Amino acid sequence: MKILKYIINDTNIPILFSKEIVHDELSLKVKSAGFLIVSYDRLLNKFKAKCFGESSSLNIKANPLEDEQIIEIYLNEQFFTFNNAG
């Protein structure tokens, strides 16, 4: 399991990145930010996200339920689009 950081921008696109990067190094309009654990559920054949915490550098908290839904939809659409294209 690997912990990542994330932000959700003002157009509901999740940006996932290494925890070594400080949130405020990304100059974007941000509506939420925090930490993220991504896993893959083989039974459901889908990515799952667990969001938590906050960005102290941006002074913005995570919105876990909404953020998890946005990230899961994004990852699963990207994964299945990628699989179907290749």
N, C-alpha and C positions, 0 to 999 in steps of 0.2 A: 504494500500500500504506500502511495506517495501523496504527500500533501502539496497542493499547489496554491497559488493565489489567483484571484480573479477580480474583474470588475464587470459590471453590466453598464454599457453606455446608454446614452439617451435615446437610442433607437432600438433598445432591447437586444443588442448583439453582445454575447459574452466574449470576453477576452481572457484567456487562460494563460498563466505564465509562471515561471519559476519563483519559489519563495525567496530566492536570493535578490530579486528585484524589488525595490520599494514602490508601493502603489503610485506615489505621486511622480515617479519618473515617466509615467505615461501621461501625456498631456491630452486628455480627452474630457468631454463632458460626461460625468459619471453620476449615476443615480443610486448605485449600491456597490459595495466592495467587501471583500473578506477573504477567507480561506476556503479551500475546496478539496474534497476527496472524491475521486471518480472511480467507480467500479463497474464491472460488466456482469450482468446477471445472465448466465447461460440458459437458465430455464425460460426466461422471458425474452432472451435474445435482444437485450437492450442495455444501454449505458444507464447507470444510476449516479446521481450526484448528491453529495452531502455538503451543504454550505454552512459556514459558521463564522463568528468573530466580526472583525471590523478592520478598516484601514486607519491606523493612527496617523499616518502621514497625510491622508486626505480628510480625516475626521468624519468618515462615513461608515455606517454600520451595514452589515449584511442584512438582507431581507430573505431569510432562509427558504421559506415555502415558495415564494415567487421566483427567487433566483434559481433554486433547484429545478423548477419547472422549465424556465427559460433555457437553462444549460442542457437539461436532458433532451428537450425537443431539438435544440440546435445540434447536439452531438449525434443523436439518432437519425436525424434527417441527413446530416453530412455523411454518416457511416453508410446508410442504406443507399443514398445517392451515389456514393463512391463505389459501393459493391455492384450496383446495377449498371454503372457506366463502364466498369472494367470487365 
